């Protein structure tokens, strides 16, 4: 369905016209296809790092030590951090579509090679390289989807991307490991069979990434990006494919219509408080979701539950993730990103303390479900917010640096959790994580102005 052309005055700029047109656009078939392909790529990103905790018991049982498992996980996180931070410069300079053409291709290849690696050294190298290309996916997914979305539904649209690509994947991933475990390692004692589980899961993920990569060749570039990089005619052509009428009067150009500014400089010179606050928030979110998530099956195993039971309990907890996304579809555009994230970061910290004291299976599942719900709402409301508070010409860089530093910190959090648990006990682990969540709640207040129902250019206008 077409939308009415924005009111055009003689002084309206090309980037202003494109921004207003997209902010008020109706949902078109092209828009639906763009969002679906973004969500599919994001699915590959999230399933890879969220599934690792479920694979750790099988990796250890196949002959690797706990230290090797921590090294493999940290190598992936280091790669993710490097790719997340580095992609911003490329996608803000050369385009979102440009980066999208490469990241899933190389991630898929090196994920499959890692699954076939005969030694821990080669596995670590492959996981590091796969992580680099995977790291470009998440920040670009939210920046890209947000630039396409009308302002009235942007929060809901980004929550839908997370629901498909970042939420349903948690129970699916854990269920996938349980299926492979039942098929190859039902006895629970054969190292070779345990190796078939984690290798088979990674091969399947790698193949899925390559399939999505093929379909994504049809993705068009972001019209907002084109309008701020001297390619206004291409932006107007894409708007036409969405059913949006062309301007009736000539459009003017400014320095922001063909930006030459360095994205890194824009982020750290103009928005230092926002990017530093984002780094703190992402450290807390990834530290819990990835760092703690990687050790949860082993933590429950140490409480006396078998590996199979631990994975079953983790599966039950992971159903909180799609519930969190469904809640965000309502809350982000109703209450706002900031208040939703702050309240749930605080709630997650409280539940972390309660989880450490849970002893029964029912207690673990109930408290774990609520803790996971709060962590996911807090972290994803925050990252959707972070994808909106930087200008178009530096959006991927700002989000990428914040997310990249958070992932880099998580690479240290993963082995630190094991060190603290061994030396000081499980309660100390959760007290430290709760403190980190409370700090993140404060940091959210410094991310920027509330983005609910606002144009992206109103939150952070493009610069020249």
Secondary structure, DSSP 8 states (H G I E B T S, - for coil): ---------TT-BHHHHHHHHHHT----HHHHHHHHHHHHHHHHHHHHHHSHHHHHHHHHHTT--HHHHHHHHHHHHHHHHHHHHHHHHHHHHH-HHHHHHHHHHHHHHHHHHHHT-SSHHHHHHHHHHHHHHHHHHHHHHHHHHHHHS-TTTHHHHHHHHIIIIIIHHHHHHHHHHHHHHHHH-TTS--HHHHHHHHHHHHHHHHHHHHHHHHHGGG----HHHHHTBT-HHHHHHHHHHTT----SS--B--GGGB----HHHHHHHH-HHHHHHHHHHHHHHHIIIIIIHHHHHHHHHHTT--HHHHHHHHHHHHHHHHHHHHHHHHHHHHT-HHHHHHHHHHHHHHHHHHHHH--SHHHHHHHHHHHHHHHHHHHHHHHHHHTTSS-GGGHHHHHHHHHHHHHHHHHHHHHHHHHHHHHH-HHHHHHHHHHHHHHHHHHHTTS-S--TT--HHHHS----
